[in-house]
């Protein structure tokens, strides 16, 4: 468990989290800041996560309610096994409260101290300024730009690949 404060805890994702996870991914701010498609049903989300096997799959909860999710995927290519990628999402009504920070810190701790990764990477939509600032605060650096990376809300948006490389 990672303490954000006395009322928030970080724990493993459980199958029983799926309804709250689906609700969170359908929130307007989450949809705007990620590549999530709106209006996914619980049944559809269940189908989508079948075979979803991140190395680390965690949630943040407050008073029994799911308020964030993060996961770390290992790269399967043999020559890139020192690398992994992360995904993070926080409920709209819990932004700027340290939830994303705590989730990423747990993932980085696992990457560094349990798995031994050298490189942790992510892709952030270029207009998700809060997320980019958080990642930079944690040592991630921008590695370029993906022009017209995704089609969101009737327009193409750029994305920024970022990585944190652990120095030994």
One Martini backbone bead per residue (centre of mass of N, CA, C, O) as a GRO file, in nm:
protein
  168
    1UNK     BB    1   0.097   0.035   0.022
    2UNK     BB    2   0.033   0.381  -0.073
    3UNK     BB    3   0.056   0.686   0.082
    4UNK     BB    4  -0.121   0.980   0.050
    5UNK     BB    5  -0.327   0.916   0.272
    6UNK     BB    6  -0.543   0.779   0.495
    7UNK     BB    7  -0.779   0.744   0.252
    8UNK     BB    8  -0.554   0.637   0.051
    9UNK     BB    9  -0.503   0.354  -0.170
   10UNK     BB   10  -0.280   0.111  -0.297
   11UNK     BB   11  -0.367  -0.154  -0.528
   12UNK     BB   12  -0.476  -0.419  -0.670
   13UNK     BB   13  -0.635  -0.529  -0.929
   14UNK     BB   14  -0.977  -0.631  -0.957
   15UNK     BB   15  -1.252  -0.767  -1.096
   16UNK     BB   16  -1.447  -0.588  -0.907
   17UNK     BB   17  -1.345  -0.307  -1.053
   18UNK     BB   18  -1.486  -0.284  -1.334
   19UNK     BB   19  -1.726  -0.088  -1.292
   20UNK     BB   20  -1.553   0.158  -1.192
   21UNK     BB   21  -1.361   0.161  -1.432
   22UNK     BB   22  -1.574   0.217  -1.647
   23UNK     BB   23  -1.677   0.480  -1.531
   24UNK     BB   24  -1.407   0.632  -1.545
   25UNK     BB   25  -1.360   0.591  -1.863
   26UNK     BB   26  -1.645   0.767  -1.914
   27UNK     BB   27  -1.525   1.026  -1.847
   28UNK     BB   28  -1.468   1.324  -1.994
   29UNK     BB   29  -1.168   1.373  -1.905
   30UNK     BB   30  -1.060   1.096  -1.976
   31UNK     BB   31  -1.133   1.102  -2.272
   32UNK     BB   32  -0.970   1.366  -2.341
   33UNK     BB   33  -0.675   1.241  -2.213
   34UNK     BB   34  -0.731   0.992  -2.399
   35UNK     BB   35  -0.814   0.688  -2.599
   36UNK     BB   36  -1.089   0.674  -2.506
   37UNK     BB   37  -1.403   0.558  -2.557
   38UNK     BB   38  -1.715   0.627  -2.550
   39UNK     BB   39  -1.970   0.429  -2.423
   40UNK     BB   40  -1.875   0.188  -2.257
   41UNK     BB   41  -1.951  -0.106  -2.153
   42UNK     BB   42  -1.910  -0.352  -1.937
   43UNK     BB   43  -1.904  -0.582  -2.146
   44UNK     BB   44  -1.695  -0.452  -2.331
   45UNK     BB   45  -1.470  -0.418  -2.122
   46UNK     BB   46  -1.442  -0.718  -2.062
   47UNK     BB   47  -1.346  -0.795  -2.346
   48UNK     BB   48  -1.095  -0.600  -2.354
   49UNK     BB   49  -0.944  -0.741  -2.091
   50UNK     BB   50  -0.901  -0.983  -2.229
   51UNK     BB   51  -0.557  -1.047  -2.211
   52UNK     BB   52  -0.484  -0.841  -1.998
   53UNK     BB   53  -0.117  -0.835  -1.897
   54UNK     BB   54   0.021  -0.677  -1.682
   55UNK     BB   55   0.271  -0.664  -1.453
   56UNK     BB   56   0.127  -0.400  -1.342
   57UNK     BB   57  -0.195  -0.365  -1.151
   58UNK     BB   58  -0.345  -0.063  -1.037
   59UNK     BB   59  -0.509   0.111  -0.764
   60UNK     BB   60  -0.705   0.380  -0.645
   61UNK     BB   61  -0.848   0.441  -0.316
   62UNK     BB   62  -1.146   0.593  -0.160
   63UNK     BB   63  -1.358   0.481   0.053
   64UNK     BB   64  -1.402   0.230  -0.169
   65UNK     BB   65  -1.319   0.412  -0.420
   66UNK     BB   66  -1.238   0.441  -0.741
   67UNK     BB   67  -0.971   0.690  -0.867
   68UNK     BB   68  -0.749   0.490  -1.002
   69UNK     BB   69  -0.513   0.389  -1.270
   70UNK     BB   70  -0.236   0.151  -1.329
   71UNK     BB   71   0.024   0.040  -1.567
   72UNK     BB   72   0.272  -0.221  -1.651
   73UNK     BB   73   0.452  -0.292  -1.945
   74UNK     BB   74   0.624  -0.524  -2.109
   75UNK     BB   75   0.860  -0.583  -2.333
   76UNK     BB   76   0.884  -0.848  -2.574
   77UNK     BB   77   1.135  -0.778  -2.695
   78UNK     BB   78   1.442  -0.895  -2.647
   79UNK     BB   79   1.609  -0.615  -2.697
   80UNK     BB   80   1.369  -0.467  -2.485
   81UNK     BB   81   1.359  -0.587  -2.175
   82UNK     BB   82   1.439  -0.297  -2.034
   83UNK     BB   83   1.136  -0.228  -2.103
   84UNK     BB   84   0.851  -0.004  -2.042
   85UNK     BB   85   0.500   0.073  -2.001
   86UNK     BB   86   0.261   0.333  -1.925
   87UNK     BB   87  -0.060   0.376  -1.754
   88UNK     BB   88  -0.285   0.656  -1.670
   89UNK     BB   89  -0.575   0.712  -1.445
   90UNK     BB   90  -0.808   0.975  -1.338
   91UNK     BB   91  -1.051   1.100  -1.196
   92UNK     BB   92  -1.186   1.401  -1.245
   93UNK     BB   93  -1.246   1.449  -0.915
   94UNK     BB   94  -0.898   1.379  -0.864
   95UNK     BB   95  -0.745   1.602  -0.957
   96UNK     BB   96  -0.473   1.744  -0.805
   97UNK     BB   97  -0.418   1.508  -0.542
   98UNK     BB   98  -0.179   1.278  -0.605
   99UNK     BB   99  -0.266   1.017  -0.755
  100UNK     BB  100  -0.081   0.999  -1.003
  101UNK     BB  101   0.182   1.015  -0.850
  102UNK     BB  102   0.147   0.757  -0.680
  103UNK     BB  103   0.116   0.559  -0.913
  104UNK     BB  104   0.388   0.615  -1.056
  105UNK     BB  105   0.572   0.556  -0.817
  106UNK     BB  106   0.499   0.258  -0.799
  107UNK     BB  107   0.585   0.177  -1.084
  108UNK     BB  108   0.883   0.271  -1.056
  109UNK     BB  109   0.954   0.091  -0.821
  110UNK     BB  110   0.902  -0.172  -0.968
  111UNK     BB  111   1.091  -0.124  -1.210
  112UNK     BB  112   1.353  -0.086  -1.031
  113UNK     BB  113   1.316  -0.315  -0.771
  114UNK     BB  114   1.171  -0.580  -0.924
  115UNK     BB  115   1.250  -0.576  -1.251
  116UNK     BB  116   1.490  -0.391  -1.381
  117UNK     BB  117   1.445  -0.133  -1.533
  118UNK     BB  118   1.564   0.130  -1.746
  119UNK     BB  119   1.295   0.176  -1.923
  120UNK     BB  120   1.027   0.424  -1.920
  121UNK     BB  121   0.723   0.462  -2.102
  122UNK     BB  122   0.518   0.707  -2.291
  123UNK     BB  123   0.199   0.854  -2.402
  124UNK     BB  124   0.103   1.193  -2.461
  125UNK     BB  125  -0.114   1.417  -2.501
  126UNK     BB  126  -0.040   1.743  -2.587
  127UNK     BB  127  -0.307   1.863  -2.417
  128UNK     BB  128  -0.193   1.714  -2.142
  129UNK     BB  129  -0.043   1.912  -1.926
  130UNK     BB  130  -0.061   1.776  -1.648
  131UNK     BB  131   0.071   1.509  -1.722
  132UNK     BB  132   0.337   1.616  -1.832
  133UNK     BB  133   0.426   1.754  -1.571
  134UNK     BB  134   0.434   1.501  -1.400
  135UNK     BB  135   0.641   1.340  -1.566
  136UNK     BB  136   0.868   1.549  -1.546
  137UNK     BB  137   0.888   1.545  -1.234
  138UNK     BB  138   0.972   1.216  -1.267
  139UNK     BB  139   1.194   1.224  -1.529
  140UNK     BB  140   1.062   1.270  -1.785
  141UNK     BB  141   1.122   1.280  -2.140
  142UNK     BB  142   1.114   1.418  -2.432
  143UNK     BB  143   1.121   1.251  -2.778
  144UNK     BB  144   0.895   1.420  -2.928
  145UNK     BB  145   0.652   1.390  -3.207
  146UNK     BB  146   0.313   1.305  -3.288
  147UNK     BB  147   0.152   1.365  -3.561
  148UNK     BB  148  -0.166   1.307  -3.574
  149UNK     BB  149  -0.223   1.057  -3.372
  150UNK     BB  150  -0.528   1.148  -3.308
  151UNK     BB  151  -0.887   1.122  -3.296
  152UNK     BB  152  -1.046   1.405  -3.130
  153UNK     BB  153  -1.321   1.580  -3.122
  154UNK     BB  154  -1.289   1.632  -3.452
  155UNK     BB  155  -0.963   1.599  -3.419
  156UNK     BB  156  -0.632   1.627  -3.447
  157UNK     BB  157  -0.369   1.495  -3.234
  158UNK     BB  158  -0.099   1.515  -3.056
  159UNK     BB  159   0.202   1.345  -2.939
  160UNK     BB  160   0.415   1.248  -2.653
  161UNK     BB  161   0.704   1.101  -2.616
  162UNK     BB  162   0.820   0.935  -2.314
  163UNK     BB  163   1.111   0.907  -2.084
  164UNK     BB  164   1.271   0.700  -1.830
  165UNK     BB  165   1.614   0.679  -1.746
  166UNK     BB  166   1.804   0.478  -1.563
  167UNK     BB  167   2.073   0.546  -1.369
  168UNK     BB  168   2.369   0.353  -1.263
   0.00000   0.00000   0.00000
